[in-house]
Amino acid sequence: MTSDFVGIGLINPKSPTNVGGVIRAAGCYSATHIRYSGTRYQKAAKFQTDTKNAQQHIPLVGVESILDDLPEHVNIICVDLIEGAIPLPELEHPEHALYVFGPEDGTVDQRIVDKAYAVTYIPTVGCMNLAASVNVVLYDRLAKSDAIDVSTQLIQASRDTNNRVKVKRL
């Protein structure tokens, strides 16, 4: 799936493992960049777990405010368990979006929510971790897209080098 601008915004993330998972998700779902605010991630960055080296292709940028220097055409989508939010299955994803996720031990600031195009939540029992939430939201965007690549070439390019299994049709 390609788009001019599909960004991930992380508000003061604290877990390098989660940020590594977010970076990997961004690579899998063709996000254009990741931005984060706060200081906790920088202190723990050396422990991040981007096992597919997606950070070589997707910028990870620290910003003062998650909304700094956004192009005007980008729609802010807040993702969190916020009263009044719409369930993710009902969300219509805009072409250009910045998906903003709150910190693992907090939520999205009201000022950001007030500027959002939409506020959505993943209708689970209990809260998911940050990296899992990013994966689910980006998968939902892909699943609702007209640009899904279902080719054998995608499978061949995406799978691990030790995977050469094929489905035999009867």
N, C-alpha and C positions, 0 to 999 in steps of 0.2 A: 504494500500500500504506500503510495507516495502522496505527498502534499507539500505545499510551500512552507507551512509552519505548523508543526505539531510538537509543542514543547511540554516539558514536565517541570513544574515548580514545586520545590520542597521547602517548606518553612522550617528553618532551624532543625534539620534532621540530626539525630544523635548517634545512630548506629551505622558504622561503616559497612557492616554486612548488608543492611537494608539498602544503603546507597549503591553498593555494588550490584545488588539485585535489580535495583531501578535502572542502573546503567545497562545491564544485560537486557532487561525488558525493552528499553528504548531502542537498542540495536535490533532486537527481534521484530519489533513492530514499526520500524522506520521512523521513529521520532527524530526531529531535527536537532534538538538540544535539550539540556537539562540545566536549570538554574536553581540555586539554593541560597537561602539567607541564613543569617545567624553564624555563630562561631563554633558550635559543637562539632560539626563535621570536620572542619579543618584540623582540629586537635586529634581526631581519630582517623584521618584519611589514610594513613599508612597501612591501616588494617583492612581497607576496603577489598571486596571480593568480586571484581569484574573478571570472571573466568574466561570470557570470550573476547577480552580486550576491546569492547565496544567503545571505550573512552578514546581510542585512537581515531574514531570516526565521528563521534558525537560529542560536541563540546559540553563540558561540565563547568559552569561559571558561577562563581560566588558573587552575589549582589547585595547591596545594602537593603533594598526592598524588592520583594519578588516581582513587583510590577514595574520596576525601573526599565526604561528604554524599550518597552514593548511596541511593536508596530501597531498603528491605529486599527488595522483590520483584524487583529487577533482578539478572539473571544475568550474571556476568562471563564473556566469551568471549575468551581470548587467541588472537591470530593471529600466528604466527611459525614459523620453521623450528626447532622444538623436538623433540628426541627424545621419542618416546612420544605425540606429538600425533596426532589422527585427521585423515585427509584431508578437506578441505572437502566433497567430494561425499557423504560419510557423515554430516556434521553435521546434526542436527535442531535448527533454530533455535528458541530459546524465544521466547515472546511479548514479554517485556521483557528487553532485553539491552544491555549495554555491551560493544562490540567494542574490545578493547585491542590496540594496535599498538605495537611497540617502536620505538626510534629508528632512523634510517637506518643508523647505524654502531654498532648494539648490539642488545640483545634485551630482552625483557620480564623484569623482576626475578623471581627465584624466589618471593619472598613473594606476588607477585600471582598467579603461576601456581598456587601452592598454594591460593589462595582461589577459583580459577576453577571455574565450572560445567563448562566444557569448554575444551580447548586444541586448536586446529586449525591446519592449514597448507594452503597452496595447492600441490598437487603439480605444480610446474613444475621444469624443469631450470634451476637457478640461482635467485637471488632476484629478485623483482619490486620495483619502486620502491613507496614508501609509498602514493601516490595511486592507482596501478594496483591495488594489493592491496585497498584500501578499496572501490574500484569492484567488483572481482570478488566480494568477500564480500557486499556489499550486493545485488549482482545475484543471487547464489546464494540469499540470503534471499528476494528477490522471486520468483525462479523456483520456489521450493518452497512459496510462499504460495498460499492459496486466494483471495486478494484482488487478483489481477492484473487490471488494467483493460486490456482489449484493444479498446477502442472507438475509433471514428474521431474522437470528440471529444478523446480523449487525444492522438492524433496531431496534430490541428489546434491544440490548445493548447500542445503541446510543441515543434513544429518551428519553425525559423527563419522569419522573415517573407518571405524570398526563396524559400521552398520551397512550391510549389503543385503538385507532381507527383502524379499519381494512377496507380494500377495499373489498366490496362484489362483486363477479364476477357474471355476468348473465349467 
